[in-house]
Amino acid sequence: MENKTYYDPKTKNHDINSQNTNKPNRLIHEKSPYLLQHANNPVDWYPWGAEAFQKAQRENRPVFLSVGYS
């Protein structure tokens, strides 16, 4: 795995059953400030790309697309 830039989240998500902080999701490796805002969400987000579409097709699920907001 290549060395990625450290990201210091502004908020921490906690497991309701413990005091442990959740691990960041795969968005932690993105460069977009918008995507990095969601890197510590307790959602298994995928950035736009083949991996997301392959998983959706394999699991016969729709793709939920977020286009951001301002």
Backbone as CSV, one residue per row, in Angstrom:
resi,resn,N_x,N_y,N_z,CA_x,CA_y,CA_z,C_x,C_y,C_z
1,MET,0.843,-1.171,0.000,0.000,0.000,0.000,0.889,1.235,0.000
2,GLU,0.577,2.190,-0.860,1.402,3.380,-0.921,1.157,4.288,0.275
3,ASN,2.122,5.124,0.566,2.020,6.029,1.695,1.035,7.144,1.372
4,LYS,-0.002,7.288,2.171,-1.025,8.301,1.957,-0.851,9.437,2.953
5,THR,-1.282,10.610,2.571,-1.210,11.762,3.447,-2.132,11.580,4.630
6,TYR,-1.641,11.926,5.819,-2.450,11.818,7.022,-3.578,12.833,6.973
7,TYR,-4.771,12.419,7.378,-5.937,13.295,7.412,-6.430,13.388,8.842
8,ASP,-6.527,14.592,9.367,-7.006,14.820,10.724,-8.477,15.205,10.660
9,PRO,-9.392,14.284,10.976,-10.811,14.589,10.873,-11.235,15.641,11.886
10,LYS,-12.223,16.451,11.507,-12.760,17.465,12.399,-13.746,16.865,13.394
11,THR,-14.348,15.756,13.051,-15.283,15.081,13.947,-14.870,13.631,14.087
12,LYS,-15.289,13.009,15.147,-15.005,11.589,15.376,-16.339,10.861,15.493
13,ASN,-16.418,9.713,14.870,-17.608,8.873,14.986,-17.315,7.774,15.983
14,HIS,-18.261,7.495,16.831,-18.065,6.487,17.859,-19.075,5.368,17.722
15,ASP,-18.628,4.179,17.978,-19.503,3.021,18.067,-20.382,3.233,19.301
16,ILE,-21.700,3.138,19.142,-22.593,3.410,20.269,-22.399,2.429,21.415
17,ASN,-21.745,1.296,21.150,-21.549,0.285,22.185,-20.162,0.326,22.813
18,SER,-19.333,1.274,22.404,-17.988,1.352,22.972,-17.464,2.775,22.866
19,GLN,-16.294,2.975,23.401,-15.633,4.277,23.306,-14.612,4.303,22.169
20,ASN,-14.520,3.223,21.394,-13.551,3.159,20.303,-14.012,3.992,19.120
21,THR,-13.095,4.719,18.525,-13.393,5.509,17.342,-13.428,4.583,16.131
22,ASN,-14.399,4.793,15.243,-14.485,3.996,14.019,-13.299,4.284,13.117
23,LYS,-12.928,3.307,12.336,-11.870,3.488,11.348,-12.419,4.327,10.200
24,PRO,-11.558,5.112,9.554,-12.007,5.863,8.374,-12.400,4.894,7.259
25,ASN,-13.295,5.316,6.394,-13.664,4.499,5.238,-12.683,4.769,4.095
26,ARG,-12.919,4.179,2.940,-11.956,4.283,1.834,-11.818,5.694,1.268
27,LEU,-12.693,6.623,1.626,-12.567,7.998,1.142,-11.376,8.721,1.772
28,ILE,-10.800,8.155,2.799,-9.654,8.769,3.472,-8.478,8.954,2.513
29,HIS,-8.432,8.205,1.421,-7.327,8.269,0.471,-7.604,9.189,-0.713
30,GLU,-8.736,9.874,-0.702,-9.085,10.774,-1.797,-8.470,12.154,-1.586
31,LYS,-8.379,12.941,-2.650,-7.818,14.296,-2.573,-8.904,15.355,-2.431
32,SER,-10.104,15.039,-2.815,-11.198,16.005,-2.799,-11.575,16.398,-1.371
33,PRO,-11.612,17.703,-1.067,-12.044,18.136,0.268,-13.471,17.661,0.589
34,TYR,-14.337,17.620,-0.416,-15.706,17.143,-0.196,-15.701,15.683,0.238
35,LEU,-14.961,14.844,-0.463,-14.919,13.426,-0.108,-14.254,13.220,1.246
36,LEU,-13.214,13.982,1.536,-12.534,13.851,2.826,-13.447,14.201,3.996
37,GLN,-14.435,15.068,3.773,-15.393,15.386,4.840,-16.151,14.150,5.293
38,HIS,-16.277,13.175,4.396,-17.070,11.980,4.662,-16.221,10.748,4.944
39,ALA,-14.934,10.937,5.103,-14.018,9.809,5.306,-14.195,9.137,6.657
40,ASN,-14.814,9.804,7.597,-15.041,9.201,8.907,-16.504,8.908,9.179
41,ASN,-17.315,8.949,8.137,-18.715,8.555,8.276,-18.781,7.050,8.496
42,PRO,-19.774,6.597,9.240,-19.919,5.144,9.428,-20.628,4.493,8.236
43,VAL,-20.310,4.955,7.032,-20.889,4.443,5.796,-19.744,3.917,4.947
44,ASP,-19.960,2.819,4.276,-18.924,2.221,3.442,-18.934,2.876,2.058
45,TRP,-18.589,4.181,2.005,-18.603,4.929,0.754,-17.502,4.463,-0.187
46,TYR,-17.779,4.553,-1.483,-16.786,4.301,-2.521,-16.645,5.562,-3.347
47,PRO,-15.432,5.936,-3.748,-15.301,7.032,-4.701,-15.766,6.553,-6.077
48,TRP,-16.072,7.488,-6.953,-16.497,7.157,-8.313,-15.428,6.303,-8.968
49,GLY,-15.820,5.169,-9.522,-14.844,4.341,-10.215,-15.334,2.918,-10.412
50,ALA,-14.515,2.142,-11.068,-14.859,0.771,-11.442,-15.187,-0.102,-10.234
51,GLU,-14.455,0.073,-9.140,-14.688,-0.770,-7.960,-16.128,-0.643,-7.450
52,ALA,-16.633,0.581,-7.416,-17.999,0.814,-6.937,-19.023,0.159,-7.858
53,PHE,-18.843,0.321,-9.169,-19.800,-0.236,-10.119,-19.726,-1.759,-10.184
54,GLN,-18.540,-2.310,-10.043,-18.405,-3.766,-10.031,-19.102,-4.361,-8.816
55,LYS,-18.953,-3.716,-7.670,-19.613,-4.215,-6.462,-21.130,-4.125,-6.608
56,ALA,-21.620,-3.014,-7.123,-23.064,-2.850,-7.319,-23.609,-3.917,-8.264
57,GLN,-22.897,-4.172,-9.322,-23.344,-5.188,-10.278,-23.289,-6.583,-9.654
58,ARG,-22.218,-6.886,-8.958,-22.052,-8.196,-8.320,-23.164,-8.455,-7.302
59,GLU,-23.555,-7.408,-6.552,-24.581,-7.556,-5.513,-25.980,-7.194,-6.008
60,ASN,-26.086,-6.890,-7.305,-27.364,-6.532,-7.922,-28.052,-5.407,-7.137
61,ARG,-27.290,-4.337,-6.885,-27.788,-3.186,-6.136,-27.627,-1.914,-6.956
62,PRO,-28.465,-0.943,-6.702,-28.309,0.338,-7.399,-27.122,1.118,-6.846
63,VAL,-26.664,2.096,-7.589,-25.591,2.982,-7.149,-26.246,4.244,-6.600
64,PHE,-25.904,4.606,-5.373,-26.365,5.846,-4.774,-25.279,6.873,-5.031
65,LEU,-25.627,7.914,-5.753,-24.648,8.907,-6.169,-24.881,10.220,-5.441
66,SER,-23.839,10.729,-4.808,-23.884,12.042,-4.182,-23.071,12.991,-5.034
67,VAL,-23.681,14.090,-5.460,-22.978,15.057,-6.305,-22.487,16.254,-5.508
68,GLY,-22.644,16.188,-4.197,-22.159,17.254,-3.339,-23.174,18.370,-3.196
69,TYR,-22.759,19.371,-2.496,-23.610,20.526,-2.247,-22.738,21.691,-1.842
70,SER,-23.319,22.866,-1.843,-22.548,24.038,-1.395,-23.392,24.913,-0.496
